Amino acid sequence: MSETYIDPSRENFAAFKALPRDTPIHMLNLVRFKEQATYPEGHELAGKALTGEQAYKEYMRTIQPVLERAGGHIVWAGLFEAMVTGPADWDWDETFVMAYPDAASFLGMVKDPDYAPVVVHRQAAVATSRLVRFAPRESLTA
């Protein structure tokens, strides 16, 4: 993976916002950590010897009140064990699915005034990531 993706591009976020906002959504999160977290100059944790994993744990800890207000919660999380079909490499440190009551709730979360102070931990932690919106369904036949 040569390109890095930490925050959504303008185009991708516009495509997200163009989809229905009143239906439940699931967001697949694939995250690869930096070896060392990189906080912006002036942040209280700038220059501290935190790993990307430690900074991401701080993000997940501090984002909880914002997630709760948005109605977001993890519906699945897993630790990689082995590739059965596909390339042997697995480049992700964290893999989980977050559910939101609807896309409007997700958009409200990222506009929440308490979001900006905590997302800095994610930005400091992440080398690259993928955030993919899905419409949940009950089964493969649904």
N, C-alpha and C positions, 0 to 999 in steps of 0.2 A: 504494500500500500504506500504509494508515494505521496498522494495528496492528503492533507489533514482537514478534518471537518470537526469543528468544535461548536459553533453556533450556526443556525440556519442561514442559508443564502437568502437574499431578497426574493429571488425567483421561487425557491422552494417554499418559503413562508407564504408567498402570494398564492401558490397552488393549494396549500393547506387551508388558507382562509377562504378560498373559492368553493371549497367543499361544504356540504351541509354542516351547520353549527348546532343543530338540535338533536343529533343522534349520538348514542354512546360511541366512544372510541377506545381503542387499545393502542398504546404506543410501545413498539418494540425498541428497547434501548440496548445498543451494543457499544461498549466503552473499552478503550485501551488507555491505560494510565501512562503518564510521563514517569520516568525514573525518579526525578526530583520535581516537586511542585514549584511552579513559578508564579508567585503573586506579584501584582503590580507594585511599583515603587510607592512607598508611603503606606501600604497596607500593613497592619499590625503583624502579619505573618511573613512579610517579605524578608528574605534572608534567613529564615528559619530552616532547619534541616528536615523538612517534611517530605515524605515521598508522595508521589501522585496518589497512591492508594490511600494514604492517611488524609490527604486533602479531600478526596472524594468521600471518604467516610464522614468528614466534617460537613461536607455539603449535604449528604443524606440525613445527617442528624439535624442540621439547622433548617432544612427545607420542610420538615414535617408539619409545622403549623400552617405554612402556605399551602401545602398539599391537602391538608385536612379541610381548609376553607374552600378549596376548589373541588373537593369530593374525590380527589385522586388517591389511589392505593395500588400497591403491587399485587397483581393477580398471579404472577408466576415469576420465579427466579431460579436460576440453576447454575451449577458449576460444571464447566466443561470436563468431560472424562475421555472421550475418544471419538474420532470421526469414523463413521461407519460407511457413509457414501459421500464422496467428495474429496477435496484436497486434504492431505493430512494436517496441514497447518490450521490452527485456530488462533486468530490474532486478537481476541477479545479477553479482557480481564474480568469484565462484569457484563452479565446478560440477564435482562429481566423485562417483563411486560407490565406497564403501568396502565390502569384503567381510569377513565374519567367519565362522568355521567354524560357529557357531551363535549363537543369541540369548543363551545363557548366557555365552558369551565376551564379548559386548558388555556385558552386565550386570556381569560381573567387571571389565571395564575401568573402568567408571565408579565402581566401589567400590574400585579399586586405590588404596592410600594415596599413590602418586605422581601420581595424576590431579588431585586438587584443586589442588596448586601450579602445574600447567601450564594447567588450564582457565581460570584467571584471564586468561590472554593472549587466549583466544577471547572471553571475556565483555567484555574491554576493547576488542576489535577489531570486534565484530559489531553492526551497526545492526539487522538482522533476518535471519532464516534459516528454512530449512525442512529438516527431517530426516525422511525418509520410508523406512519399512521395506518391502522387497520380498522375496518368495521368488524366488530366481533360477531361471530355466529356460533350457533350451538354445535353443529357437526359439519362434516364434509358434505353431507347430503342436503343441508339447509340452504 
